Amino acid sequence: MNALQQEIAVIIAEEGPISLERYMSLCLSHPRLGYYTTHNPFGASGDFITAPEISQMFGELLGVWMIEAWTAAGNPEASRLVELGPGRGTLMSDVLRVARIAPNFLANMAVDLVETSPLLRDLQRQMLAGETVPISWRADFGEVPRAPVFVLANEFFDALPARHFVKTATGWRERLVGLDRAGALVFGLAPNPEPGLAVPAPEGSVIEVNGIAQRLMAEIAERIVADGGVMLAVDYGYAQTTLGESLQAVARHGYVDPLQTPGEADLTTHVDFAALKRAAMARGAKVQGPVGQGAFLKQLGIERRAEALMKKADAGQREDIASALARLAGSGDPRERMGDLFKAMAIMHPDTPDLPGFAE
């Protein structure tokens, strides 16, 4: 039993079983023992690889897209370029590099990186040390100054804690984390049904609800409607709300038990894009998508960009570029190809024209 497991066991012994949402929060964000507090999870030497780490093409295309979004929004002055969960800073580095083709864009931007991990903040500072655009770090989106905001969220919403509800003979009951007789962490159910939850479904069905993600999306959409701007969210998940659970724990590029060694594995759930879309539209925002990441990147020209890079590459590099293209935009096994499971969705002011990447 590791240190965080012991601490969680004490909380449960004193207060009773805790929600999955609270358990995920402790595992990921505990100030001393949380996963993102203590780990650099990115890259081949970490626990997983995100799209910006696979190829520069991903960040370059998102940078071009964001420049077009800023232009479509009317070239607002004194804007904020915001990234939620910036990882090692790779995506922002690629975006800022390609943005040099649009000096007016950079001249009107200050960068805000929403990051709680001191370890990752240090990595981001190293990655972005040579940039001339003003860069600030924020603990949450609410700290970003009021201004038109242009927000990037790549593989961010999947890491926000969720709740599970299980259909029983007496109604929907919340899944909790408790202790067995030996003191190990186990899943159980709340003793009483959840009031107000009356979704028809067979017994044994599970509903996964990410209220934290929906509230954050509502906050961002409200800011965009009030101050202007655009958000691009790219993540893995479902285009439509569906029954079922998707909690997974990943360590060293493999799946592990989410209740074993808490704080030492990344915990995520698939993003419910339909729920996020409803949250944004309820605040008056215009939404495009979600569409598959593959379709989105192909419409932005990833195949042409790959061809251009290959012309300057040797044989080994051409093979790497082709492999990256297939992984980022290809269809098939979602463990190897991100084109279908990953989705892209844009949130914008209702007066903003349609943006590229979302054509049917």
Backbone torsions as a table, in degrees:
resi	resn	phi	psi	omega
1	MET	NA	120.8	-178.0
2	ASN	-81.6	178.9	-172.8
3	ALA	-64.0	-41.1	-179.0
4	LEU	-70.0	-37.5	176.9
5	GLN	-61.5	-40.3	177.5
6	GLN	-63.8	-41.1	-179.8
7	GLU	-66.4	-41.9	177.8
8	ILE	-64.2	-39.9	179.2
9	ALA	-61.4	-38.1	177.5
10	VAL	-65.5	-43.5	178.3
11	ILE	-58.7	-46.0	-178.2
12	ILE	-66.7	-40.5	179.9
13	ALA	-62.9	-34.5	-177.3
14	GLU	-86.7	-35.4	-171.8
15	GLU	-113.1	-13.6	-175.0
16	GLY	98.3	172.7	-178.8
17	PRO	-53.8	148.1	-177.0
18	ILE	-113.0	158.1	178.9
19	SER	-68.9	157.7	173.3
20	LEU	-59.1	-37.4	178.8
21	GLU	-57.6	-46.4	179.9
22	ARG	-68.5	-38.8	179.2
23	TYR	-61.6	-46.0	178.9
24	MET	-62.6	-40.3	179.2
25	SER	-60.7	-43.6	179.1
26	LEU	-65.6	-42.9	-178.3
27	CYS	-64.1	-39.5	-173.4
28	LEU	-90.4	-34.3	-166.6
29	SER	-125.6	10.0	176.7
30	HIS	-53.2	134.1	-172.4
31	PRO	-63.5	-21.8	179.4
32	ARG	-114.8	-32.3	-168.7
33	LEU	-120.7	2.2	-176.5
34	GLY	-70.6	156.4	-176.5
35	TYR	-58.1	-51.3	-177.3
36	TYR	-77.0	-14.8	175.3
37	THR	-76.2	-30.6	-169.9
38	THR	-116.8	-8.8	-172.7
39	HIS	-120.4	148.0	161.7
40	ASN	-104.7	95.9	-169.0
41	PRO	-85.4	-3.8	-166.6
42	PHE	-92.9	147.5	173.4
43	GLY	92.0	177.4	-176.0
44	ALA	-61.2	-31.3	-179.1
45	SER	-86.1	-4.7	179.8
46	GLY	-100.9	-141.3	-175.7
47	ASP	-106.7	-22.0	179.1
48	PHE	-159.6	165.9	-179.5
49	ILE	-122.2	127.3	178.2
50	THR	-97.4	167.3	-174.2
51	ALA	-54.6	-43.9	179.8
52	PRO	-62.0	-26.3	179.8
53	GLU	-80.9	-18.8	-180.0
54	ILE	-74.7	-44.4	-177.6
55	SER	-160.4	147.0	174.9
56	GLN	-63.3	-20.4	-177.4
57	MET	-59.1	-38.0	-177.9
58	PHE	-61.0	-54.1	-178.5
59	GLY	-65.5	-36.1	178.8
60	GLU	-62.1	-45.2	-178.9
61	LEU	-67.5	-38.0	176.8
62	LEU	-67.0	-32.9	175.9
63	GLY	-65.1	-45.8	177.0
64	VAL	-61.4	-41.2	178.9
65	TRP	-61.2	-42.1	-177.9
66	MET	-68.0	-34.3	175.2
67	ILE	-63.5	-42.5	178.0
68	GLU	-65.0	-38.0	178.6
69	ALA	-64.2	-41.7	178.0
70	TRP	-63.1	-41.0	177.9
71	THR	-64.7	-45.0	179.4
72	ALA	-62.9	-29.3	179.4
73	ALA	-80.5	0.0	176.3
74	GLY	98.6	20.9	178.9
75	ASN	52.4	50.6	-175.7
76	PRO	-64.6	138.9	178.2
77	GLU	-78.5	161.0	175.5
78	ALA	50.5	49.2	-179.8
79	SER	-91.0	168.6	178.4
80	ARG	-119.9	128.1	172.7
81	LEU	-97.9	111.5	-169.8
82	VAL	-114.3	133.4	170.2
83	GLU	-120.7	131.0	177.2
84	LEU	-94.3	123.5	-179.9
85	GLY	61.9	68.4	-170.7
86	PRO	-78.2	5.5	177.9
87	GLY	60.5	-126.6	177.8
88	ARG	-89.8	-2.0	-177.3
89	GLY	93.7	6.0	-176.3
90	THR	-63.2	-46.4	-178.3
91	LEU	-62.6	-47.8	-178.8
92	MET	-64.0	-36.7	177.4
93	SER	-60.6	-44.4	179.2
94	ASP	-66.9	-40.8	179.8
95	VAL	-62.2	-47.0	-178.2
96	LEU	-67.9	-32.7	177.7
97	ARG	-64.8	-48.5	-178.6
98	VAL	-70.0	-25.5	-179.4
99	ALA	-69.4	-11.6	177.0
100	ARG	-64.5	-16.7	175.7
101	ILE	-74.2	-11.6	-178.8
102	ALA	-127.7	76.1	-175.3
103	PRO	-58.9	-29.8	177.6
104	ASN	-65.2	-35.4	176.9
105	PHE	-61.7	-51.7	-178.7
106	LEU	-64.6	-35.8	-178.0
107	ALA	-65.9	-20.9	-177.3
108	ASN	-108.8	15.7	-177.0
109	MET	-121.6	140.6	160.3
110	ALA	-118.1	144.8	-174.9
111	VAL	-99.5	135.2	174.1
112	ASP	-122.3	121.9	177.6
113	LEU	-106.2	115.7	-178.6
114	VAL	-90.3	103.8	-173.5
115	GLU	-148.1	131.9	179.4
116	THR	-100.0	-19.7	-174.3
117	SER	-82.0	120.2	175.2
118	PRO	-60.0	-37.7	-179.9
119	LEU	-62.3	-47.3	-179.0
120	LEU	-71.3	-32.4	175.5
121	ARG	-59.8	-40.9	178.9
122	ASP	-63.3	-42.4	177.9
123	LEU	-63.6	-38.8	178.7
124	GLN	-66.2	-39.7	177.6
125	ARG	-61.6	-40.3	178.3
126	GLN	-65.4	-44.2	-178.4
127	MET	-64.3	-36.6	-172.4
128	LEU	-104.9	16.6	-172.9
129	ALA	-60.2	-30.6	-175.8
130	GLY	-90.2	1.3	-176.6
131	GLU	-76.8	145.0	179.8
132	THR	-97.2	-16.3	178.8
133	VAL	-70.2	142.1	178.7
134	PRO	-62.0	132.0	-179.2
135	ILE	-125.5	129.9	177.1
136	SER	-126.9	151.5	177.1
137	TRP	-107.7	136.8	-178.8
138	ARG	-126.2	145.5	178.2
139	ALA	-76.8	-29.4	176.5
140	ASP	-154.1	168.3	-175.2
141	PHE	-61.9	-32.0	-179.0
142	GLY	-60.3	-19.8	178.6
143	GLU	-81.8	-12.9	-179.6
144	VAL	-67.1	128.3	-177.9
145	PRO	-59.2	151.7	178.8
146	ARG	-66.4	124.6	-179.5
147	ALA	-179.8	167.7	169.5
148	PRO	-57.5	130.1	-174.6
149	VAL	-116.0	134.9	177.6
150	PHE	-120.7	103.5	-162.7
151	VAL	-107.9	132.3	171.8
152	LEU	-111.4	131.8	176.6
153	ALA	-136.1	93.1	179.5
154	ASN	-105.0	120.0	-176.9
155	GLU	48.4	51.9	178.1
156	PHE	-111.0	-49.0	-174.7
157	PHE	-66.0	-27.1	-179.4
158	ASP	-64.9	-23.4	-177.2
159	ALA	-92.9	2.8	177.4
160	LEU	-83.3	135.3	-173.5
161	PRO	-60.8	142.2	-177.6
162	ALA	-121.5	168.6	174.5
163	ARG	-117.1	150.3	176.1
164	HIS	-117.9	139.9	173.6
165	PHE	-127.5	133.0	-175.7
166	VAL	-113.0	132.4	179.3
167	LYS	-78.1	122.0	177.7
168	THR	-118.5	177.8	-179.6
169	ALA	-63.5	-20.9	-178.3
170	THR	-106.6	7.6	179.3
171	GLY	123.7	-173.4	-179.5
172	TRP	-81.3	124.6	179.1
173	ARG	-121.6	139.8	-175.4
174	GLU	-73.7	138.2	173.6
175	ARG	-77.3	131.5	-177.5
176	LEU	-122.8	164.0	174.0
177	VAL	-109.3	122.0	-179.5
178	GLY	-131.3	-159.6	-178.5
179	LEU	-122.2	141.5	171.8
180	ASP	-87.4	-177.0	-175.3
181	ARG	-65.0	-23.4	178.6
182	ALA	-88.5	-1.8	178.7
183	GLY	90.1	6.7	178.5
184	ALA	-84.1	154.0	178.2
185	LEU	-73.0	134.3	179.2
186	VAL	-142.3	155.8	173.3
187	PHE	-84.7	144.8	174.1
188	GLY	-148.5	-170.1	-179.1
189	LEU	-124.1	148.5	175.0
190	ALA	-60.5	147.0	-177.1
191	PRO	-68.0	-25.5	-176.4
192	ASN	-120.2	150.2	177.4
193	PRO	-62.4	153.9	178.1
194	GLU	-76.4	118.9	-178.9
195	PRO	-66.0	138.1	175.6
196	GLY	85.5	-6.8	179.1
197	LEU	-97.5	109.6	-173.0
198	ALA	-133.9	40.1	179.6
199	VAL	-74.5	125.3	178.1
200	PRO	-69.1	129.4	-178.7
201	ALA	-167.3	155.3	177.4
202	PRO	-65.0	152.5	176.8
203	GLU	-59.6	139.0	-177.0
204	GLY	94.6	-10.2	178.0
205	SER	-67.1	156.5	179.6
206	VAL	-126.0	137.0	170.7
207	ILE	-111.1	130.5	178.1
208	GLU	-106.4	122.1	-175.7
209	VAL	-124.5	126.2	177.7
210	ASN	-114.2	82.2	-179.9
211	GLY	-65.3	-33.3	179.0
212	ILE	-62.8	-44.9	179.4
213	ALA	-64.0	-41.7	-178.9
214	GLN	-66.6	-38.8	178.6
215	ARG	-67.7	-38.9	177.9
216	LEU	-66.3	-43.3	177.8
217	MET	-59.8	-41.3	178.0
218	ALA	-61.9	-40.9	179.3
219	GLU	-63.3	-44.0	-179.3
220	ILE	-67.5	-43.5	179.9
221	ALA	-62.3	-40.8	178.6
222	GLU	-61.3	-40.4	178.4
223	ARG	-66.1	-42.4	-179.7
224	ILE	-64.1	-42.5	179.2
225	VAL	-64.9	-37.5	-177.6
226	ALA	-78.1	-42.4	-170.4
227	ASP	-112.1	-11.5	-175.9
228	GLY	93.4	163.5	178.5
229	GLY	126.6	-171.2	-175.3
230	VAL	-150.7	149.5	171.6
231	MET	-126.4	138.9	172.2
232	LEU	-118.9	118.4	178.2
233	ALA	-110.8	126.8	177.0
234	VAL	-127.0	125.7	-174.9
235	ASP	-165.1	171.9	175.1
236	TYR	-96.1	141.9	-177.8
237	GLY	164.4	-161.9	-172.2
238	TYR	-107.7	139.5	175.7
239	ALA	-73.7	-28.7	-179.4
240	GLN	-123.6	144.1	175.8
241	THR	-61.2	133.5	-176.2
242	THR	-143.0	158.1	172.4
243	LEU	-72.1	155.1	176.4
244	GLY	123.0	165.6	-180.0
245	GLU	-119.9	152.3	-176.8
246	SER	-138.5	15.7	-179.8
247	LEU	-57.0	131.0	175.5
248	GLN	-143.5	149.7	176.3
249	ALA	-119.4	130.3	-176.5
250	VAL	-125.0	132.0	174.1
251	ALA	-144.8	133.4	178.8
252	ARG	52.4	44.0	173.6
253	HIS	65.8	22.4	176.3
254	GLY	-140.2	163.7	-179.6
255	TYR	-85.9	140.4	179.3
256	VAL	-133.5	169.9	178.4
257	ASP	-68.8	124.9	-176.8
258	PRO	-66.1	-16.6	-179.9
259	LEU	-96.6	-4.9	178.3
260	GLN	-94.6	142.5	177.8
261	THR	42.6	59.0	178.4
262	PRO	-57.9	143.3	-177.0
263	GLY	88.0	-7.6	-179.0
264	GLU	-111.9	3.1	177.8
265	ALA	-138.6	152.1	177.0
266	ASP	-80.5	129.2	177.0
267	LEU	-108.1	128.7	179.5
268	THR	-142.4	164.3	167.8
269	THR	-133.6	155.7	177.9
270	HIS	-65.3	143.5	-178.0
271	VAL	-79.3	133.2	173.2
272	ASP	-90.0	90.8	-176.0
273	PHE	-64.8	-32.5	179.4
274	ALA	-64.0	-39.6	178.4
275	ALA	-66.7	-40.6	177.2
276	LEU	-64.9	-38.9	178.8
277	LYS	-63.2	-43.6	178.2
278	ARG	-61.7	-40.9	-179.5
279	ALA	-63.1	-40.9	-179.5
280	ALA	-70.0	-43.8	-177.5
281	MET	-68.1	-30.1	177.7
282	ALA	-64.8	-21.5	176.8
283	ARG	-96.0	8.1	175.0
284	GLY	91.7	7.8	-178.4
285	ALA	-81.2	155.7	171.0
286	LYS	-91.8	139.0	-177.0
287	VAL	-127.6	133.6	169.5
288	GLN	-113.8	137.8	-177.8
289	GLY	91.0	-169.4	8.9
290	PRO	-79.2	151.5	170.8
291	VAL	-127.9	160.9	178.0
292	GLY	-61.3	144.9	-179.6
293	GLN	-58.6	-37.2	-179.9
294	GLY	-61.4	-48.8	179.3
295	ALA	-62.2	-40.6	-179.9
296	PHE	-61.4	-50.6	-177.5
297	LEU	-67.6	-35.3	178.4
298	LYS	-66.9	-38.3	177.3
299	GLN	-66.5	-28.6	178.3
300	LEU	-81.5	-9.1	174.8
301	GLY	101.2	28.5	-177.6
302	ILE	-65.0	-32.0	179.8
303	GLU	-67.6	-41.2	177.3
304	ARG	-65.8	-39.1	178.6
305	ARG	-64.2	-40.3	178.1
306	ALA	-62.9	-41.7	178.4
307	GLU	-61.6	-41.9	180.0
308	ALA	-64.0	-41.0	179.2
309	LEU	-67.5	-37.2	-178.9
310	MET	-64.2	-33.0	-178.4
311	LYS	-63.2	-25.4	-178.4
312	LYS	-101.6	6.1	-171.0
313	ALA	-109.0	159.1	171.8
314	ASP	-85.4	-179.4	-173.4
315	ALA	-60.2	-44.2	-179.7
316	GLY	-65.0	-40.2	178.8
317	GLN	-67.2	-38.0	178.0
318	ARG	-61.8	-38.9	177.7
319	GLU	-64.0	-40.3	178.2
320	ASP	-64.9	-40.7	179.9
321	ILE	-65.2	-44.3	178.8
322	ALA	-62.7	-39.3	178.6
323	SER	-65.4	-41.9	178.8
324	ALA	-64.6	-41.1	177.9
325	LEU	-60.5	-45.4	179.8
326	ALA	-63.9	-39.4	-178.1
327	ARG	-70.4	-41.1	-177.1
328	LEU	-74.5	-38.1	-169.7
329	ALA	-121.4	-2.9	-175.8
330	GLY	-82.5	162.4	176.8
331	SER	-104.3	159.3	179.2
332	GLY	129.4	-145.9	-178.2
333	ASP	-55.9	115.4	-177.2
334	PRO	-64.5	-15.4	176.5
335	ARG	-75.3	-19.9	-177.9
336	GLU	-116.1	-24.8	-175.2
337	ARG	-133.9	130.0	-169.6
338	MET	-96.9	-2.4	-168.6
339	GLY	-62.4	-31.8	-176.0
340	ASP	-100.3	-51.4	-176.8
341	LEU	-63.9	-37.8	178.7
342	PHE	-79.4	141.6	-177.6
343	LYS	-125.9	157.2	173.6
344	ALA	-123.2	140.6	179.7
345	MET	-146.3	137.9	-179.6
346	ALA	-113.9	138.7	177.4
347	ILE	-121.8	131.8	-173.6
348	MET	-150.5	169.6	173.3
349	HIS	-61.4	143.4	-176.2
350	PRO	-60.8	-20.6	179.8
351	ASP	-88.7	-4.1	-178.0
352	THR	-74.6	132.9	176.1
353	PRO	-63.2	161.5	177.6
354	ASP	-57.2	143.4	-178.1
355	LEU	-106.8	157.5	-175.5
356	PRO	-69.6	155.8	174.9
357	GLY	105.0	-7.7	-172.2
358	PHE	-119.5	14.4	179.0
359	ALA	-66.3	143.0	179.9
360	GLU	-73.5	NA	NA
